[in-house]
């Protein structure tokens, strides 16, 4: 299943790359792309694992760019 | 301007004011109140760069060393320790100003790129139980009737059931001339209704509608990265640690060596001099200018292309276009319109008839048939057919029609019809379909109907040749004579005709073998029956993507309009984008390397280093935005 998040106030391209790599390594994430310009993070994962993944994504984002807010879509 | 940015600017101004105060007091009082001066500088530093220091500390706690915050903190705190208070504050201020600029520029470019994608309709006016309701387009089902008023965007694909209008398709095709639509026409979502009210029966759900397809395509384009982008990501991973290690060496080695040469510990001022140089190094060690501006350039190029009605599925394809060497084109639907049109009307010698009269007779004779040939005759005639002038009419299958018009007996059809009726006629040897016309047993002339070349087909071929394409090939399932004629007119030298779909793939294999290793092969087709060939080519381009799902799926690049000249346009955009990418890489790297060398030699101040960091980033971003103006 595909899921999209919007990373509001994502200003740093370098951090975006870091977030993308970290999210890609999460358990259950099959595919992950973060487009810096549209501030969109799209992942593909099994449906039942998504709540856990969402939690992890929020943690990763908080760690790399504390100013960014993760919005689920 | 975002709130965050405004807050930042306020802090910068406050920090600058306190710092000026400190400088003035220092100048006036000299060394009388060192603690007051120091505290003021410290206050200015905290106001201007407190958040940077805080982020640095927090990030180290998360195991994130070597981020920008950390580097700036280390550099400026270091400057404090070696006694350059004013410089520490000023560098922090300058860095913050640069960051603001950078964030402003990124936001601005984000806005101008996303503006291109603002084809998403916000609502649909659906008619339910005779009442108009405003709902989310996603809630409208297939078969429901929606109303689109003047100035509104068509939210879903459908067929017009009521009303005529003209549509602005600019956002989808880049075409500025409005498209006329009549009741019964199919319309696609994303177009803007320019006049009157249209009632449209929905034929596709929102998620299958053209708008959703295009948005998906454009938004996921970022995930297929160009080689240059991957290079930068990799480069960034090594660059920062390497520079940071160099800085450490620079701080320790030279003073130690110098000290050892003199036989005792180096003096404090020598240490602080080299530490300063090392700190300057740290400021330059962030690769941000490249990390931001390269993807931005590609994104700008993709945006510029979509403004022209060219949808590219990834930066890798945009990058590959620039090295295209062989272009293989399908004939029907790509270079020709794929529809039949009257090519010429020829009156027989000695016949007492005008060309207009001949066309009129043919149109009347064929007016009852709905064969494509008769449609094109009626279109060429262009006037209403007065049914009362037509008498008895019959169709002779495989031959043509036999009709009475104004009481005259007309035969219109192929050569077999003329022979069957024993009419003396001149056989015509031309490519296309010939309709012979006889009136009261006398041959009047013929009308040639053939597939027409697209208006810009010749421009397309010329444009590709100018863009440096080495080989242009035309593939077609059509007859050899027709293919040769089209190719001759356009100046295409290599033609493979009478191919079955399977043959096309074989030919493609051969062509793939013949090109050079680095050169790319482009295939251009209309997306119908082309899927295997589109997939086999390095870059598959589908023409006339509007409405054709298969084409959007199979191709790497979709040209929304029917214009083959857009291929050359796409190549130009690609070349321009790559030039900008190259400029940015060279510019950013050479400034950084230059400042690194100067800093190592003790010739560059920390100011120059901040410029090499944020200044270069801002310039590179501004340059990247040129890619959008395609």
Interface residues (C-beta under 8 A of the other chain):
Chain A: X9 X11 X12 X13 X14 X15 X17 X18 X33 X35 X36 X37 X38 X39 X40 X42 X63 X64 X66 X67
Chain B: X2 X4 X55 X58 X59 X62 X64 X67 X68 X102 X103 X106 X109 X110 X113 X114 X219 X220 X222 X223 X233 X236 X286 X287 X288 X291 X292 X295 X296 X299
